[in-house]
Amino acid sequence: MRVRGLWMTLPLLAVGLPGPVAAQELDAPRPIDALNSVWIEELTWMEVRDEIAAGKTTAIVSTGGVEPNGPYVATGKHNYVLMSACDLLARELGDALCAPIVKLVPEGSIDPPSGHMRYPGTLSVRQETFEAVLEDVGRSLAAHGFTDVVYIGDSGGNARGMRAVADKLTAEWGEAGRGATAHHIGAFYNYADVERYMEDELGYDQPIDEGLHDNLYITSIMMVTDPTVVRYDQRVAAGKATINGASIEPKDEIIELGRKLLQFRIDVTAAAIREARGR
């Protein structure tokens, strides 16, 4: 208690709370080379500042989820997809950075449980919470000089909230003369097209439907990020290295399939973002 009491009497400066930021600090040059990353959370504030100044003024806000995905696939399925997808998308655009993935999204009522919340491991937030987070993230990015905030989602249920927030922020920024725009790019959530591309162009079929929240195209894309999140080794050892009648062996071949499917999605999404931004 004495320590707590002493701490409470210290000046704010002594406990590390920042005071006014001097202009010379904000303008100070980086003392070391920058990291080659498109993820804002991996960069220092100086690196983010310099990337914006160099023209990387589009920020991608991706939304995933934590939900049941059958007996083999990690609950963070959508988030693992986005780890690879946002990185590739930002680099394809050449003038974009990735905000941290919004991993918690509406997944059903918590009490009583409904939808995905009926399964252990699912994490759900209220729709208003989800949209409030998206709003605050978007406003944060615009405050630092990003002129285009792009919302993409790997789960269909996220679209309504992203679209509502993008419309709200664009109207708000337009009225304020902010010089920033928010976009919901629904073209990213194009799994029906991905499946057709996989079957018709790449020649991979799923002859049966096992009724699981899993399929070959999702599994292969996840394997690009990390094969352990689809329990690759365990499935091979148990003789269960298939999904919907399609084999996920050999590993390198299926990872390469995932890369091709990812690139298909990136090409479609990058074109939609360029159209939405007008450049």
KEDREN-410896 format. One line per field, with one value per residue (C-alpha): x, y, z; residue in one letter. Coordinates in pm, 1 decimal, decimal comma. Layout:
REM residues N
xx (X;...)
yy (Y;...)
zz (Z;...)
residuo (a;...)
***
This chain:
REM residues 279
xx (0,0;289,7;425,3;84,7;43,5;388,2;323,6;2,6;191,1;455,9;437,1;285,2;617,9;784,1;559,8;634,7;322,5;407,5;394,2;362,0;552,1;817,3;815,3;1181,6;1107,2;841,4;1080,8;1385,1;1551,3;1557,6;1885,9;1884,6;1761,9;1392,2;1244,9;1106,1;749,2;402,9;253,5;207,1;242,6;584,9;715,3;846,0;654,6;940,3;913,2;537,7;589,8;845,1;633,3;339,5;566,0;694,5;338,2;206,2;-116,4;-356,5;-417,8;-580,9;-796,7;-872,5;-1128,2;-1123,1;-1278,1;-1237,1;-1491,4;-1536,6;-1393,1;-1433,4;-1205,4;-877,6;-864,1;-773,6;-1044,4;-844,7;-884,2;-976,1;-696,9;-434,0;-563,3;-532,9;-175,2;-66,8;-337,5;-291,8;85,0;58,5;-215,0;-20,9;288,7;86,0;-60,9;281,1;140,2;-31,6;31,9;-164,1;-324,9;-334,5;-594,1;-923,8;-948,1;-1263,4;-1593,4;-1962,1;-2004,0;-2347,5;-2521,6;-2312,1;-2590,9;-2774,0;-2518,2;-2625,0;-2457,2;-2087,4;-2098,9;-2243,8;-1893,4;-1608,5;-1329,4;-1546,8;-1506,6;-1780,2;-1827,8;-2145,8;-2214,7;-2187,6;-1852,4;-1720,5;-1826,5;-1690,4;-1348,9;-1351,8;-1447,8;-1175,6;-911,1;-1016,0;-1008,4;-666,9;-526,4;-673,1;-532,6;-182,4;-215,6;-358,7;-590,5;-760,3;-874,8;-970,0;-1180,7;-1166,2;-1310,2;-1245,1;-1579,4;-1910,6;-2075,2;-1830,4;-1945,0;-2243,1;-2039,2;-1748,4;-1977,6;-2165,4;-1843,1;-1687,6;-1999,4;-2013,3;-1647,1;-1648,6;-1948,1;-1791,8;-1454,6;-1615,2;-1815,9;-1504,8;-1290,6;-1055,2;-919,9;-964,0;-1199,4;-1299,0;-1381,6;-1537,4;-1399,2;-1640,8;-1449,8;-1201,0;-1466,0;-1486,1;-1468,1;-1724,7;-1498,2;-1193,9;-1354,8;-1442,9;-1090,2;-944,6;-1162,6;-1181,7;-837,1;-617,0;-787,8;-849,2;-1189,3;-1374,5;-1585,1;-1789,9;-1922,9;-1835,1;-2049,9;-1756,2;-1679,3;-1365,0;-1265,4;-959,5;-921,9;-932,4;-699,4;-445,1;-445,9;-396,7;-105,0;74,2;84,6;147,2;65,5;33,2;-292,0;-464,8;-294,9;-113,2;125,7;-140,8;-381,0;-117,6;-26,5;-393,1;-467,3;-703,0;-515,1;-821,7;-1105,1;-1425,1;-1260,4;-958,7;-609,3;-395,4;-80,4;191,4;247,1;452,3;200,3;-92,5;98,2;167,0;-204,8;-272,8;-27,6;-203,8;-544,7;-415,9;-273,1;-607,6;-777,6;-508,8;-536,8;-914,4;-898,0;-613,6;-806,8;-1116,6;-915,9;-754,9;-1097,3;-1242,0;-952,5;-941,4;-577,5)
yy (0,0;236,9;180,4;245,4;559,5;686,8;624,7;821,6;1128,1;1134,4;1401,9;1278,8;1322,3;1080,4;791,8;837,2;1014,0;1225,5;1602,8;1822,1;1682,1;1921,8;1993,4;1904,9;1558,4;1492,1;1609,5;1423,2;1192,5;818,2;711,7;369,8;208,5;127,1;-221,4;-367,8;-419,3;-299,3;-358,8;-41,9;-232,0;-363,6;-18,2;255,4;583,4;739,2;468,2;521,0;896,8;851,8;598,8;840,9;1122,4;896,6;848,1;544,1;718,2;423,5;221,6;-120,1;-223,5;-595,1;-778,1;-1148,3;-1340,5;-1618,3;-1891,8;-2269,7;-2411,1;-2787,2;-3034,2;-2945,0;-2569,1;-2310,7;-2077,2;-1780,8;-1901,0;-1563,9;-1387,8;-1628,0;-1569,3;-1194,1;-1217,4;-1319,7;-1138,9;-787,5;-807,1;-907,9;-653,0;-360,7;-454,9;-500,0;-151,7;-9,0;289,7;121,1;-1,1;-253,0;-160,0;-438,3;-702,2;-652,6;-1007,0;-981,8;-939,5;-1018,8;-1396,8;-1428,2;-1351,2;-1420,7;-1483,8;-1691,3;-1820,5;-1819,1;-1869,7;-1945,9;-1864,7;-2209,7;-2351,5;-2326,9;-2089,5;-1844,0;-1481,2;-1234,6;-860,6;-660,2;-500,7;-154,0;-245,2;-370,9;-56,9;168,9;3,2;41,0;407,6;484,8;302,0;490,4;825,4;746,9;671,1;985,4;1194,7;1086,4;1170,4;862,1;986,1;653,5;406,6;75,4;-182,0;-544,5;-850,3;-1221,8;-1310,9;-1228,8;-1122,6;-833,7;-654,9;-467,0;-299,8;-211,7;-62,7;143,4;277,1;359,8;554,0;735,9;838,4;948,0;1173,3;1307,4;1378,7;1534,0;1779,0;1868,2;1910,2;1650,9;1531,2;1166,3;896,3;555,3;263,6;-75,5;-306,7;-598,9;-750,0;-902,4;-1140,5;-1334,8;-1698,8;-1816,1;-1679,0;-1828,0;-2172,4;-2146,5;-2030,8;-2321,4;-2574,8;-2434,1;-2276,5;-2473,4;-2812,3;-2885,3;-3032,0;-3105,6;-3408,9;-3425,2;-3187,4;-3303,6;-3033,9;-2877,3;-2506,5;-2579,1;-2640,4;-2684,8;-2322,7;-2188,6;-2460,5;-2403,5;-2025,9;-2073,2;-2303,9;-2015,6;-1844,1;-2152,9;-2521,7;-2590,9;-2392,4;-2656,0;-2933,3;-3058,3;-3301,1;-3440,9;-3500,6;-3678,5;-3896,2;-3983,6;-4053,1;-3754,2;-3526,6;-3452,3;-3202,5;-3249,8;-3545,1;-3338,7;-3421,4;-3160,2;-3355,3;-3301,0;-2997,6;-2789,5;-2838,4;-2727,7;-2426,0;-2330,0;-2369,0;-2133,1;-1878,4;-1881,3;-1841,1;-1557,7;-1382,3;-1417,6;-1245,0;-976,8;-894,4;-854,2;-651,7;-424,1;-338,3;-256,7;-36,2;153,1;210,3;328,8;570,0;684,5;584,9)
zz (0,0;77,5;-274,6;-423,7;-215,4;-308,9;-678,5;-661,8;-528,9;-802,7;-1070,8;-1395,6;-1573,2;-1333,2;-1436,9;-1803,3;-1923,8;-2228,7;-2230,1;-2538,8;-2836,5;-2962,1;-3335,4;-3361,9;-3221,3;-3484,6;-3755,8;-3626,0;-3882,0;-3832,1;-3671,7;-3845,8;-4166,9;-4190,3;-4165,0;-4486,7;-4364,9;-4465,1;-4118,2;-3915,7;-3587,9;-3694,8;-3787,2;-3561,2;-3557,1;-3754,4;-4019,2;-4048,4;-4076,6;-4352,5;-4541,5;-4543,8;-4658,0;-4937,4;-5066,5;-4880,0;-4789,9;-4817,6;-4501,3;-4521,6;-4225,5;-4249,6;-4038,9;-3958,8;-3670,7;-3416,8;-3483,6;-3529,0;-3850,0;-3825,2;-3645,7;-3819,4;-3873,1;-3607,0;-3483,0;-3615,2;-3975,2;-4121,2;-3934,1;-4070,0;-4422,4;-4371,6;-4247,1;-4595,3;-4791,5;-4650,9;-4684,4;-5049,2;-5119,0;-4973,8;-5170,0;-5488,3;-5450,7;-5371,1;-5181,7;-4888,3;-4535,0;-4326,5;-3997,1;-3736,9;-3823,3;-3639,7;-3510,1;-3297,6;-3481,4;-3425,0;-3415,6;-3254,6;-2928,1;-2618,0;-2367,1;-2465,1;-2715,4;-3078,7;-3414,0;-3385,5;-3014,2;-2955,1;-3009,1;-2755,9;-2850,5;-3040,2;-2938,5;-3024,8;-2990,2;-3027,4;-3363,7;-3211,0;-3054,1;-3386,6;-3569,1;-3294,4;-3323,2;-3702,0;-3667,4;-3416,0;-3616,5;-3930,4;-3753,6;-3606,9;-3949,6;-4104,9;-3819,6;-3916,9;-4284,9;-4453,8;-4727,5;-4806,7;-4542,9;-4701,8;-4516,1;-4631,0;-4459,7;-4489,6;-4332,1;-4496,5;-4172,1;-4135,1;-4450,2;-4306,1;-4034,5;-4261,1;-4522,4;-4261,9;-4111,8;-4448,9;-4550,1;-4216,1;-4216,4;-4579,9;-4514,8;-4194,7;-4354,6;-4660,9;-4450,9;-4252,6;-4564,7;-4422,1;-4755,1;-4659,4;-4783,0;-4643,7;-4870,6;-4811,5;-5079,0;-5098,3;-5390,6;-5147,7;-5013,9;-5340,1;-5234,1;-5489,2;-5762,7;-5590,7;-5590,4;-5959,3;-6039,8;-5841,8;-6022,7;-6375,8;-6414,3;-6173,8;-6199,3;-5829,2;-5745,9;-5421,9;-5518,9;-5196,9;-4932,7;-4581,9;-4425,5;-4240,7;-4212,0;-4415,6;-4775,8;-4996,8;-5102,8;-4746,3;-4618,3;-4894,4;-4840,7;-4466,6;-4535,2;-4706,7;-4367,2;-4152,5;-4221,7;-3849,0;-3829,7;-4042,3;-3839,0;-4147,6;-3976,2;-3743,7;-4032,2;-4238,1;-3939,5;-3880,6;-4248,3;-4263,0;-4502,3;-4714,3;-4713,9;-4914,2;-5085,6;-5199,1;-5080,1;-4904,8;-4993,6;-5089,0;-4869,3;-5112,3;-5392,1;-5177,2;-5047,5;-5407,9;-5480,4;-5190,5;-5330,1;-5666,4;-5504,2;-5288,8;-5592,2;-5767,9;-5475,9;-5457,1;-5827,2;-5803,8;-5483,5;-5594,6;-5910,6;-5703,3;-5466,1;-5754,8;-5906,5;-5574,3;-5517,1;-5878,2;-5910,4)
residuo (m;r;v;r;g;l;w;m;t;l;p;l;l;a;v;g;l;p;g;p;v;a;a;q;e;l;d;a;p;r;p;i;d;a;l;n;s;v;w;i;e;e;l;t;w;m;e;v;r;d;e;i;a;a;g;k;t;t;a;i;v;s;t;g;g;v;e;p;n;g;p;y;v;a;t;g;k;h;n;y;v;l;m;s;a;c;d;l;l;a;r;e;l;g;d;a;l;c;a;p;i;v;k;l;v;p;e;g;s;i;d;p;p;s;g;h;m;r;y;p;g;t;l;s;v;r;q;e;t;f;e;a;v;l;e;d;v;g;r;s;l;a;a;h;g;f;t;d;v;v;y;i;g;d;s;g;g;n;a;r;g;m;r;a;v;a;d;k;l;t;a;e;w;g;e;a;g;r;g;a;t;a;h;h;i;g;a;f;y;n;y;a;d;v;e;r;y;m;e;d;e;l;g;y;d;q;p;i;d;e;g;l;h;d;n;l;y;i;t;s;i;m;m;v;t;d;p;t;v;v;r;y;d;q;r;v;a;a;g;k;a;t;i;n;g;a;s;i;e;p;k;d;e;i;i;e;l;g;r;k;l;l;q;f;r;i;d;v;t;a;a;a;i;r;e;a;r;g;r)
***
